[in-house]
Amino acid sequence: MTYRGHIENGVVILDEPLSLPDGTTVSVEPVSAELEAQYAALREGLLRLAGTIDDMPPDMSENLDHYLYGCPRK
């Protein structure tokens, strides 16, 4: 899972409260402003599509592999 945050006085500050046990190993990867802008544009584009398709089967989310690839239904 990925958590977002920023650096303040040399310390990572998470945007959302998170309770991890002491000693938990974490990885911090800086995100460039250019990449952040690309992520924002992708998010906006996907959100514009959200809720626009209204003729899907009612079990589409549960049986996506069935509809895409013909796998047995769950």
N, CA, C and O atoms as a Maestro MAE file, in Angstrom:
{
 s_m_m2io_version
 :::
 2.0.0
}

f_m_ct {
 s_m_title
 :::
 protein
 m_atom[296] {
  # First column is atom index #
  i_m_mmod_type
  r_m_x_coord
  r_m_y_coord
  r_m_z_coord
  i_m_residue_number
  s_m_chain_name
  s_m_pdb_residue_name
  s_m_pdb_atom_name
  i_m_atomic_number
  :::
  1 25 0.843 -1.166 0.000 1 A "MET " " N  " 7
  2 3 0.000 0.000 0.000 1 A "MET " " CA " 6
  3 2 0.892 1.234 0.000 1 A "MET " " C  " 6
  4 15 1.968 1.231 0.598 1 A "MET " " O  " 8
  5 25 0.451 2.264 -0.658 2 A "THR " " N  " 7
  6 3 1.215 3.503 -0.739 2 A "THR " " CA " 6
  7 2 0.539 4.583 0.093 2 A "THR " " C  " 6
  8 15 -0.682 4.732 0.046 2 A "THR " " O  " 8
  9 25 1.320 5.332 0.847 3 A "TYR " " N  " 7
  10 3 0.822 6.439 1.649 3 A "TYR " " CA " 6
  11 2 1.485 7.708 1.145 3 A "TYR " " C  " 6
  12 15 2.661 7.688 0.782 3 A "TYR " " O  " 8
  13 25 0.758 8.793 1.117 4 A "ARG " " N  " 7
  14 3 1.297 10.049 0.619 4 A "ARG " " CA " 6
  15 2 1.679 10.941 1.794 4 A "ARG " " C  " 6
  16 15 1.092 10.859 2.873 4 A "ARG " " O  " 8
  17 25 2.662 11.783 1.568 5 A "GLY " " N  " 7
  18 3 3.101 12.696 2.605 5 A "GLY " " CA " 6
  19 2 4.081 13.712 2.045 5 A "GLY " " C  " 6
  20 15 4.203 13.871 0.830 5 A "GLY " " O  " 8
  21 25 4.771 14.392 2.934 6 A "HIS " " N  " 7
  22 3 5.755 15.394 2.534 6 A "HIS " " CA " 6
  23 2 6.851 15.445 3.603 6 A "HIS " " C  " 6
  24 15 6.727 14.866 4.682 6 A "HIS " " O  " 8
  25 25 7.914 16.152 3.264 7 A "ILE " " N  " 7
  26 3 9.038 16.314 4.199 7 A "ILE " " CA " 6
  27 2 8.906 17.661 4.890 7 A "ILE " " C  " 6
  28 15 8.681 18.682 4.241 7 A "ILE " " O  " 8
  29 25 9.047 17.658 6.209 8 A "GLU " " N  " 7
  30 3 8.997 18.890 6.990 8 A "GLU " " CA " 6
  31 2 10.140 18.863 7.994 8 A "GLU " " C  " 6
  32 15 10.183 18.003 8.874 8 A "GLU " " O  " 8
  33 25 11.062 19.802 7.860 9 A "ASN " " N  " 7
  34 3 12.248 19.851 8.725 9 A "ASN " " CA " 6
  35 2 13.002 18.520 8.728 9 A "ASN " " C  " 6
  36 15 13.491 18.078 9.767 9 A "ASN " " O  " 8
  37 25 13.092 17.888 7.554 10 A "GLY " " N  " 7
  38 3 13.841 16.651 7.415 10 A "GLY " " CA " 6
  39 2 13.114 15.405 7.883 10 A "GLY " " C  " 6
  40 15 13.711 14.330 7.941 10 A "GLY " " O  " 8
  41 25 11.819 15.528 8.222 11 A "VAL " " N  " 7
  42 3 11.046 14.399 8.722 11 A "VAL " " CA " 6
  43 2 9.877 14.141 7.774 11 A "VAL " " C  " 6
  44 15 9.239 15.079 7.296 11 A "VAL " " O  " 8
  45 25 9.600 12.860 7.505 12 A "VAL " " N  " 7
  46 3 8.462 12.505 6.660 12 A "VAL " " CA " 6
  47 2 7.179 12.695 7.460 12 A "VAL " " C  " 6
  48 15 7.030 12.123 8.540 12 A "VAL " " O  " 8
  49 25 6.253 13.494 6.937 13 A "ILE " " N  " 7
  50 3 4.944 13.719 7.547 13 A "ILE " " CA " 6
  51 2 3.902 13.137 6.597 13 A "ILE " " C  " 6
  52 15 3.781 13.576 5.453 13 A "ILE " " O  " 8
  53 25 3.150 12.148 7.079 14 A "LEU " " N  " 7
  54 3 2.125 11.532 6.246 14 A "LEU " " CA " 6
  55 2 0.889 12.412 6.188 14 A "LEU " " C  " 6
  56 15 0.547 13.079 7.164 14 A "LEU " " O  " 8
  57 25 0.217 12.413 5.037 15 A "ASP " " N  " 7
  58 3 -0.983 13.222 4.851 15 A "ASP " " CA " 6
  59 2 -2.149 12.699 5.691 15 A "ASP " " C  " 6
  60 15 -2.957 13.485 6.184 15 A "ASP " " O  " 8
  61 25 -2.239 11.399 5.854 16 A "GLU " " N  " 7
  62 3 -3.304 10.782 6.644 16 A "GLU " " CA " 6
  63 2 -2.687 10.113 7.871 16 A "GLU " " C  " 6
  64 15 -1.591 9.562 7.781 16 A "GLU " " O  " 8
  65 25 -3.366 10.152 9.003 17 A "PRO " " N  " 7
  66 3 -2.837 9.457 10.194 17 A "PRO " " CA " 6
  67 2 -2.669 7.962 9.910 17 A "PRO " " C  " 6
  68 15 -3.508 7.346 9.252 17 A "PRO " " O  " 8
  69 25 -1.590 7.397 10.408 18 A "LEU " " N  " 7
  70 3 -1.296 5.991 10.176 18 A "LEU " " CA " 6
  71 2 -0.614 5.434 11.412 18 A "LEU " " C  " 6
  72 15 0.295 6.051 11.967 18 A "LEU " " O  " 8
  73 25 -1.054 4.280 11.830 19 A "SER " " N  " 7
  74 3 -0.466 3.653 13.005 19 A "SER " " CA " 6
  75 2 0.258 2.385 12.577 19 A "SER " " C  " 6
  76 15 -0.371 1.358 12.322 19 A "SER " " O  " 8
  77 25 1.578 2.461 12.501 20 A "LEU " " N  " 7
  78 3 2.405 1.300 12.188 20 A "LEU " " CA " 6
  79 2 3.215 0.946 13.426 20 A "LEU " " C  " 6
  80 15 3.612 1.837 14.177 20 A "LEU " " O  " 8
  81 25 3.463 -0.328 13.650 21 A "PRO " " N  " 7
  82 3 4.247 -0.719 14.827 21 A "PRO " " CA " 6
  83 2 5.676 -0.183 14.750 21 A "PRO " " C  " 6
  84 15 6.238 -0.054 13.663 21 A "PRO " " O  " 8
  85 25 6.255 0.125 15.902 22 A "ASP " " N  " 7
  86 3 7.652 0.549 15.954 22 A "ASP " " CA " 6
  87 2 8.521 -0.510 15.299 22 A "ASP " " C  " 6
  88 15 8.300 -1.707 15.483 22 A "ASP " " O  " 8
  89 25 9.495 -0.074 14.545 23 A "GLY " " N  " 7
  90 3 10.407 -0.995 13.890 23 A "GLY " " CA " 6
  91 2 9.960 -1.418 12.494 23 A "GLY " " C  " 6
  92 15 10.675 -2.149 11.809 23 A "GLY " " O  " 8
  93 25 8.769 -0.957 12.065 24 A "THR " " N  " 7
  94 3 8.290 -1.298 10.723 24 A "THR " " CA " 6
  95 2 9.230 -0.693 9.692 24 A "THR " " C  " 6
  96 15 9.525 0.501 9.739 24 A "THR " " O  " 8
  97 25 9.696 -1.512 8.766 25 A "THR " " N  " 7
  98 3 10.550 -1.028 7.690 25 A "THR " " CA " 6
  99 2 9.679 -0.377 6.627 25 A "THR " " C  " 6
  100 15 8.669 -0.940 6.206 25 A "THR " " O  " 8
  101 25 10.074 0.803 6.200 26 A "VAL " " N  " 7
  102 3 9.336 1.519 5.172 26 A "VAL " " CA " 6
  103 2 10.297 1.954 4.073 26 A "VAL " " C  " 6
  104 15 11.512 1.977 4.269 26 A "VAL " " O  " 8
  105 25 9.753 2.291 2.939 27 A "SER " " N  " 7
  106 3 10.533 2.796 1.813 27 A "SER " " CA " 6
  107 2 9.973 4.158 1.433 27 A "SER " " C  " 6
  108 15 8.759 4.313 1.301 27 A "SER " " O  " 8
  109 25 10.833 5.135 1.259 28 A "VAL " " N  " 7
  110 3 10.418 6.481 0.884 28 A "VAL " " CA " 6
  111 2 10.987 6.773 -0.496 28 A "VAL " " C  " 6
  112 15 12.190 6.651 -0.724 28 A "VAL " " O  " 8
  113 25 10.111 7.158 -1.408 29 A "GLU " " N  " 7
  114 3 10.532 7.446 -2.778 29 A "GLU " " CA " 6
  115 2 10.060 8.837 -3.167 29 A "GLU " " C  " 6
  116 15 8.854 9.066 -3.259 29 A "GLU " " O  " 8
  117 25 10.977 9.775 -3.397 30 A "PRO " " N  " 7
  118 3 10.567 11.116 -3.805 30 A "PRO " " CA " 6
  119 2 9.828 11.081 -5.144 30 A "PRO " " C  " 6
  120 15 10.171 10.302 -6.034 30 A "PRO " " O  " 8
  121 25 8.819 11.927 -5.273 31 A "VAL " " N  " 7
  122 3 8.048 12.033 -6.511 31 A "VAL " " CA " 6
  123 2 8.323 13.412 -7.085 31 A "VAL " " C  " 6
  124 15 8.128 14.422 -6.409 31 A "VAL " " O  " 8
  125 25 8.772 13.454 -8.323 32 A "SER " " N  " 7
  126 3 9.069 14.744 -8.951 32 A "SER " " CA " 6
  127 2 7.770 15.500 -9.222 32 A "SER " " C  " 6
  128 15 6.700 14.900 -9.333 32 A "SER " " O  " 8
  129 25 7.877 16.809 -9.325 33 A "ALA " " N  " 7
  130 3 6.711 17.642 -9.620 33 A "ALA " " CA " 6
  131 2 6.109 17.248 -10.961 33 A "ALA " " C  " 6
  132 15 4.889 17.273 -11.124 33 A "ALA " " O  " 8
  133 25 6.957 16.885 -11.926 34 A "GLU " " N  " 7
  134 3 6.468 16.481 -13.244 34 A "GLU " " CA " 6
  135 2 5.648 15.192 -13.147 34 A "GLU " " C  " 6
  136 15 4.577 15.086 -13.745 34 A "GLU " " O  " 8
  137 25 6.152 14.221 -12.397 35 A "LEU " " N  " 7
  138 3 5.429 12.959 -12.237 35 A "LEU " " CA " 6
  139 2 4.135 13.186 -11.461 35 A "LEU " " C  " 6
  140 15 3.105 12.600 -11.793 35 A "LEU " " O  " 8
  141 25 4.179 14.020 -10.444 36 A "GLU " " N  " 7
  142 3 2.977 14.340 -9.678 36 A "GLU " " CA " 6
  143 2 1.921 14.972 -10.583 36 A "GLU " " C  " 6
  144 15 0.736 14.663 -10.454 36 A "GLU " " O  " 8
  145 25 2.333 15.851 -11.496 37 A "ALA " " N  " 7
  146 3 1.394 16.468 -12.433 37 A "ALA " " CA " 6
  147 2 0.799 15.419 -13.369 37 A "ALA " " C  " 6
  148 15 -0.385 15.487 -13.698 37 A "ALA " " O  " 8
  149 25 1.602 14.455 -13.798 38 A "GLN " " N  " 7
  150 3 1.092 13.383 -14.656 38 A "GLN " " CA " 6
  151 2 0.081 12.530 -13.899 38 A "GLN " " C  " 6
  152 15 -0.955 12.163 -14.454 38 A "GLN " " O  " 8
  153 25 0.367 12.211 -12.637 39 A "TYR " " N  " 7
  154 3 -0.570 11.442 -11.814 39 A "TYR " " CA " 6
  155 2 -1.885 12.209 -11.660 39 A "TYR " " C  " 6
  156 15 -2.966 11.630 -11.765 39 A "TYR " " O  " 8
  157 25 -1.781 13.510 -11.412 40 A "ALA " " N  " 7
  158 3 -2.985 14.321 -11.230 40 A "ALA " " CA " 6
  159 2 -3.818 14.330 -12.502 40 A "ALA " " C  " 6
  160 15 -5.043 14.224 -12.439 40 A "ALA " " O  " 8
  161 25 -3.174 14.456 -13.651 41 A "ALA " " N  " 7
  162 3 -3.897 14.455 -14.927 41 A "ALA " " CA " 6
  163 2 -4.575 13.104 -15.164 41 A "ALA " " C  " 6
  164 15 -5.708 13.053 -15.643 41 A "ALA " " O  " 8
  165 25 -3.888 12.019 -14.833 42 A "LEU " " N  " 7
  166 3 -4.472 10.684 -14.984 42 A "LEU " " CA " 6
  167 2 -5.672 10.521 -14.063 42 A "LEU " " C  " 6
  168 15 -6.715 10.016 -14.479 42 A "LEU " " O  " 8
  169 25 -5.522 10.954 -12.793 43 A "ARG " " N  " 7
  170 3 -6.638 10.869 -11.845 43 A "ARG " " CA " 6
  171 2 -7.848 11.638 -12.358 43 A "ARG " " C  " 6
  172 15 -8.970 11.132 -12.320 43 A "ARG " " O  " 8
  173 25 -7.626 12.852 -12.835 44 A "GLU " " N  " 7
  174 3 -8.729 13.679 -13.332 44 A "GLU " " CA " 6
  175 2 -9.412 13.016 -14.525 44 A "GLU " " C  " 6
  176 15 -10.639 13.016 -14.620 44 A "GLU " " O  " 8
  177 25 -8.621 12.454 -15.430 45 A "GLY " " N  " 7
  178 3 -9.193 11.783 -16.594 45 A "GLY " " CA " 6
  179 2 -10.022 10.577 -16.204 45 A "GLY " " C  " 6
  180 15 -11.107 10.368 -16.746 45 A "GLY " " O  " 8
  181 25 -9.525 9.782 -15.271 46 A "LEU " " N  " 7
  182 3 -10.280 8.608 -14.822 46 A "LEU " " CA " 6
  183 2 -11.543 9.011 -14.074 46 A "LEU " " C  " 6
  184 15 -12.584 8.375 -14.232 46 A "LEU " " O  " 8
  185 25 -11.463 10.057 -13.264 47 A "LEU " " N  " 7
  186 3 -12.645 10.500 -12.525 47 A "LEU " " CA " 6
  187 2 -13.733 11.034 -13.461 47 A "LEU " " C  " 6
  188 15 -14.921 10.921 -13.158 47 A "LEU " " O  " 8
  189 25 -13.334 11.613 -14.590 48 A "ARG " " N  " 7
  190 3 -14.334 12.071 -15.569 48 A "ARG " " CA " 6
  191 2 -15.112 10.893 -16.145 48 A "ARG " " C  " 6
  192 15 -16.273 11.040 -16.528 48 A "ARG " " O  " 8
  193 25 -14.475 9.721 -16.206 49 A "LEU " " N  " 7
  194 3 -15.145 8.536 -16.742 49 A "LEU " " CA " 6
  195 2 -15.994 7.813 -15.697 49 A "LEU " " C  " 6
  196 15 -16.892 7.048 -16.050 49 A "LEU " " O  " 8
  197 25 -15.718 8.046 -14.437 50 A "ALA " " N  " 7
  198 3 -16.416 7.325 -13.372 50 A "ALA " " CA " 6
  199 2 -17.918 7.549 -13.463 50 A "ALA " " C  " 6
  200 15 -18.388 8.683 -13.547 50 A "ALA " " O  " 8
  201 25 -18.664 6.447 -13.447 51 A "GLY " " N  " 7
  202 3 -20.119 6.512 -13.461 51 A "GLY " " CA " 6
  203 2 -20.741 6.789 -14.806 51 A "GLY " " C  " 6
  204 15 -21.947 7.027 -14.882 51 A "GLY " " O  " 8
  205 25 -19.956 6.767 -15.880 52 A "THR " " N  " 7
  206 3 -20.517 7.091 -17.196 52 A "THR " " CA " 6
  207 2 -21.047 5.875 -17.941 52 A "THR " " C  " 6
  208 15 -21.766 6.035 -18.927 52 A "THR " " O  " 8
  209 25 -20.717 4.675 -17.504 53 A "ILE " " N  " 7
  210 3 -21.190 3.467 -18.172 53 A "ILE " " CA " 6
  211 2 -22.349 2.905 -17.357 53 A "ILE " " C  " 6
  212 15 -22.199 2.604 -16.173 53 A "ILE " " O  " 8
  213 25 -23.512 2.764 -18.006 54 A "ASP " " N  " 7
  214 3 -24.677 2.343 -17.243 54 A "ASP " " CA " 6
  215 2 -25.311 1.042 -17.746 54 A "ASP " " C  " 6
  216 15 -26.378 0.657 -17.268 54 A "ASP " " O  " 8
  217 25 -24.672 0.360 -18.702 55 A "ASP " " N  " 7
  218 3 -25.285 -0.857 -19.242 55 A "ASP " " CA " 6
  219 2 -24.450 -2.110 -18.954 55 A "ASP " " C  " 6
  220 15 -24.469 -3.061 -19.736 55 A "ASP " " O  " 8
  221 25 -23.721 -2.110 -17.837 56 A "MET " " N  " 7
  222 3 -22.913 -3.263 -17.461 56 A "MET " " CA " 6
  223 2 -23.756 -4.269 -16.681 56 A "MET " " C  " 6
  224 15 -24.739 -3.896 -16.040 56 A "MET " " O  " 8
  225 25 -23.371 -5.552 -16.736 57 A "PRO " " N  " 7
  226 3 -24.064 -6.557 -15.925 57 A "PRO " " CA " 6
  227 2 -23.916 -6.213 -14.442 57 A "PRO " " C  " 6
  228 15 -22.901 -5.639 -14.047 57 A "PRO " " O  " 8
  229 25 -24.900 -6.548 -13.620 58 A "PRO " " N  " 7
  230 3 -24.838 -6.180 -12.204 58 A "PRO " " CA " 6
  231 2 -23.686 -6.839 -11.442 58 A "PRO " " C  " 6
  232 15 -23.274 -6.335 -10.397 58 A "PRO " " O  " 8
  233 25 -23.160 -7.960 -11.952 59 A "ASP " " N  " 7
  234 3 -22.051 -8.637 -11.264 59 A "ASP " " CA " 6
  235 2 -20.706 -8.395 -11.956 59 A "ASP " " C  " 6
  236 15 -19.770 -9.176 -11.787 59 A "ASP " " O  " 8
  237 25 -20.615 -7.322 -12.727 60 A "MET " " N  " 7
  238 3 -19.399 -7.035 -13.501 60 A "MET " " CA " 6
  239 2 -18.155 -6.941 -12.616 60 A "MET " " C  " 6
  240 15 -17.118 -7.505 -12.965 60 A "MET " " O  " 8
  241 25 -18.233 -6.249 -11.491 61 A "SER " " N  " 7
  242 3 -17.036 -6.085 -10.659 61 A "SER " " CA " 6
  243 2 -16.588 -7.408 -10.053 61 A "SER " " C  " 6
  244 15 -15.391 -7.632 -9.878 61 A "SER " " O  " 8
  245 25 -17.529 -8.280 -9.734 62 A "GLU " " N  " 7
  246 3 -17.191 -9.564 -9.129 62 A "GLU " " CA " 6
  247 2 -16.697 -10.569 -10.164 62 A "GLU " " C  " 6
  248 15 -15.864 -11.419 -9.851 62 A "GLU " " O  " 8
  249 25 -17.201 -10.482 -11.390 63 A "ASN " " N  " 7
  250 3 -16.879 -11.469 -12.426 63 A "ASN " " CA " 6
  251 2 -16.186 -10.849 -13.637 63 A "ASN " " C  " 6
  252 15 -16.424 -11.259 -14.772 63 A "ASN " " O  " 8
  253 25 -15.337 -9.870 -13.392 64 A "LEU " " N  " 7
  254 3 -14.635 -9.180 -14.467 64 A "LEU " " CA " 6
  255 2 -13.871 -10.151 -15.366 64 A "LEU " " C  " 6
  256 15 -13.924 -10.032 -16.590 64 A "LEU " " O  " 8
  257 25 -13.158 -11.118 -14.764 65 A "ASP " " N  " 7
  258 3 -12.387 -12.078 -15.565 65 A "ASP " " CA " 6
  259 2 -13.302 -12.926 -16.443 65 A "ASP " " C  " 6
  260 15 -12.911 -13.321 -17.542 65 A "ASP " " O  " 8
  261 25 -14.500 -13.205 -15.977 66 A "HIS " " N  " 7
  262 3 -15.455 -13.963 -16.794 66 A "HIS " " CA " 6
  263 2 -15.821 -13.164 -18.050 66 A "HIS " " C  " 6
  264 15 -15.812 -13.698 -19.160 66 A "HIS " " O  " 8
  265 25 -16.141 -11.888 -17.862 67 A "TYR " " N  " 7
  266 3 -16.574 -11.059 -18.985 67 A "TYR " " CA " 6
  267 2 -15.428 -10.708 -19.930 67 A "TYR " " C  " 6
  268 15 -15.641 -10.571 -21.135 67 A "TYR " " O  " 8
  269 25 -14.229 -10.561 -19.402 68 A "LEU " " N  " 7
  270 3 -13.092 -10.215 -20.268 68 A "LEU " " CA " 6
  271 2 -12.454 -11.442 -20.935 68 A "LEU " " C  " 6
  272 15 -12.100 -11.405 -22.114 68 A "LEU " " O  " 8
  273 25 -12.313 -12.529 -20.162 69 A "TYR " " N  " 7
  274 3 -11.517 -13.656 -20.642 69 A "TYR " " CA " 6
  275 2 -12.270 -14.983 -20.708 69 A "TYR " " C  " 6
  276 15 -11.708 -15.985 -21.148 69 A "TYR " " O  " 8
  277 25 -13.532 -15.004 -20.277 70 A "GLY " " N  " 7
  278 3 -14.302 -16.239 -20.304 70 A "GLY " " CA " 6
  279 2 -14.033 -17.200 -19.168 70 A "GLY " " C  " 6
  280 15 -14.420 -18.366 -19.241 70 A "GLY " " O  " 8
  281 25 -13.374 -16.734 -18.115 71 A "CYS " " N  " 7
  282 3 -13.118 -17.596 -16.943 71 A "CYS " " CA " 6
  283 2 -14.450 -17.938 -16.274 71 A "CYS " " C  " 6
  284 15 -15.436 -17.223 -16.453 71 A "CYS " " O  " 8
  285 25 -14.482 -19.034 -15.502 72 A "PRO " " N  " 7
  286 3 -15.720 -19.360 -14.782 72 A "PRO " " CA " 6
  287 2 -16.125 -18.224 -13.840 72 A "PRO " " C  " 6
  288 15 -15.276 -17.527 -13.285 72 A "PRO " " O  " 8
  289 25 -17.426 -18.055 -13.674 73 A "ARG " " N  " 7
  290 3 -17.932 -17.032 -12.747 73 A "ARG " " CA " 6
  291 2 -17.619 -17.416 -11.309 73 A "ARG " " C  " 6
  292 15 -17.472 -18.596 -10.989 73 A "ARG " " O  " 8
  293 25 -17.520 -16.426 -10.459 74 A "LYS " " N  " 7
  294 3 -17.262 -16.655 -9.024 74 A "LYS " " CA " 6
  295 2 -18.558 -16.893 -8.305 74 A "LYS " " C  " 6
  296 15 -18.562 -17.106 -7.093 74 A "LYS " " O  " 8
  :::
 }
 m_bond[295] {
  # First column is bond index #
  i_m_from
  i_m_to
  i_m_order
  :::
  1 1 2 1
  2 2 3 1
  3 3 4 2
  4 3 5 1
  5 5 6 1
  6 6 7 1
  7 7 8 2
  8 7 9 1
  9 9 10 1
  10 10 11 1
  11 11 12 2
  12 11 13 1
  13 13 14 1
  14 14 15 1
  15 15 16 2
  16 15 17 1
  17 17 18 1
  18 18 19 1
  19 19 20 2
  20 19 21 1
  21 21 22 1
  22 22 23 1
  23 23 24 2
  24 23 25 1
  25 25 26 1
  26 26 27 1
  27 27 28 2
  28 27 29 1
  29 29 30 1
  30 30 31 1
  31 31 32 2
  32 31 33 1
  33 33 34 1
  34 34 35 1
  35 35 36 2
  36 35 37 1
  37 37 38 1
  38 38 39 1
  39 39 40 2
  40 39 41 1
  41 41 42 1
  42 42 43 1
  43 43 44 2
  44 43 45 1
  45 45 46 1
  46 46 47 1
  47 47 48 2
  48 47 49 1
  49 49 50 1
  50 50 51 1
  51 51 52 2
  52 51 53 1
  53 53 54 1
  54 54 55 1
  55 55 56 2
  56 55 57 1
  57 57 58 1
  58 58 59 1
  59 59 60 2
  60 59 61 1
  61 61 62 1
  62 62 63 1
  63 63 64 2
  64 63 65 1
  65 65 66 1
  66 66 67 1
  67 67 68 2
  68 67 69 1
  69 69 70 1
  70 70 71 1
  71 71 72 2
  72 71 73 1
  73 73 74 1
  74 74 75 1
  75 75 76 2
  76 75 77 1
  77 77 78 1
  78 78 79 1
  79 79 80 2
  80 79 81 1
  81 81 82 1
  82 82 83 1
  83 83 84 2
  84 83 85 1
  85 85 86 1
  86 86 87 1
  87 87 88 2
  88 87 89 1
  89 89 90 1
  90 90 91 1
  91 91 92 2
  92 91 93 1
  93 93 94 1
  94 94 95 1
  95 95 96 2
  96 95 97 1
  97 97 98 1
  98 98 99 1
  99 99 100 2
  100 99 101 1
  101 101 102 1
  102 102 103 1
  103 103 104 2
  104 103 105 1
  105 105 106 1
  106 106 107 1
  107 107 108 2
  108 107 109 1
  109 109 110 1
  110 110 111 1
  111 111 112 2
  112 111 113 1
  113 113 114 1
  114 114 115 1
  115 115 116 2
  116 115 117 1
  117 117 118 1
  118 118 119 1
  119 119 120 2
  120 119 121 1
  121 121 122 1
  122 122 123 1
  123 123 124 2
  124 123 125 1
  125 125 126 1
  126 126 127 1
  127 127 128 2
  128 127 129 1
  129 129 130 1
  130 130 131 1
  131 131 132 2
  132 131 133 1
  133 133 134 1
  134 134 135 1
  135 135 136 2
  136 135 137 1
  137 137 138 1
  138 138 139 1
  139 139 140 2
  140 139 141 1
  141 141 142 1
  142 142 143 1
  143 143 144 2
  144 143 145 1
  145 145 146 1
  146 146 147 1
  147 147 148 2
  148 147 149 1
  149 149 150 1
  150 150 151 1
  151 151 152 2
  152 151 153 1
  153 153 154 1
  154 154 155 1
  155 155 156 2
  156 155 157 1
  157 157 158 1
  158 158 159 1
  159 159 160 2
  160 159 161 1
  161 161 162 1
  162 162 163 1
  163 163 164 2
  164 163 165 1
  165 165 166 1
  166 166 167 1
  167 167 168 2
  168 167 169 1
  169 169 170 1
  170 170 171 1
  171 171 172 2
  172 171 173 1
  173 173 174 1
  174 174 175 1
  175 175 176 2
  176 175 177 1
  177 177 178 1
  178 178 179 1
  179 179 180 2
  180 179 181 1
  181 181 182 1
  182 182 183 1
  183 183 184 2
  184 183 185 1
  185 185 186 1
  186 186 187 1
  187 187 188 2
  188 187 189 1
  189 189 190 1
  190 190 191 1
  191 191 192 2
  192 191 193 1
  193 193 194 1
  194 194 195 1
  195 195 196 2
  196 195 197 1
  197 197 198 1
  198 198 199 1
  199 199 200 2
  200 199 201 1
  201 201 202 1
  202 202 203 1
  203 203 204 2
  204 203 205 1
  205 205 206 1
  206 206 207 1
  207 207 208 2
  208 207 209 1
  209 209 210 1
  210 210 211 1
  211 211 212 2
  212 211 213 1
  213 213 214 1
  214 214 215 1
  215 215 216 2
  216 215 217 1
  217 217 218 1
  218 218 219 1
  219 219 220 2
  220 219 221 1
  221 221 222 1
  222 222 223 1
  223 223 224 2
  224 223 225 1
  225 225 226 1
  226 226 227 1
  227 227 228 2
  228 227 229 1
  229 229 230 1
  230 230 231 1
  231 231 232 2
  232 231 233 1
  233 233 234 1
  234 234 235 1
  235 235 236 2
  236 235 237 1
  237 237 238 1
  238 238 239 1
  239 239 240 2
  240 239 241 1
  241 241 242 1
  242 242 243 1
  243 243 244 2
  244 243 245 1
  245 245 246 1
  246 246 247 1
  247 247 248 2
  248 247 249 1
  249 249 250 1
  250 250 251 1
  251 251 252 2
  252 251 253 1
  253 253 254 1
  254 254 255 1
  255 255 256 2
  256 255 257 1
  257 257 258 1
  258 258 259 1
  259 259 260 2
  260 259 261 1
  261 261 262 1
  262 262 263 1
  263 263 264 2
  264 263 265 1
  265 265 266 1
  266 266 267 1
  267 267 268 2
  268 267 269 1
  269 269 270 1
  270 270 271 1
  271 271 272 2
  272 271 273 1
  273 273 274 1
  274 274 275 1
  275 275 276 2
  276 275 277 1
  277 277 278 1
  278 278 279 1
  279 279 280 2
  280 279 281 1
  281 281 282 1
  282 282 283 1
  283 283 284 2
  284 283 285 1
  285 285 286 1
  286 286 287 1
  287 287 288 2
  288 287 289 1
  289 289 290 1
  290 290 291 1
  291 291 292 2
  292 291 293 1
  293 293 294 1
  294 294 295 1
  295 295 296 2
  :::
 }
}
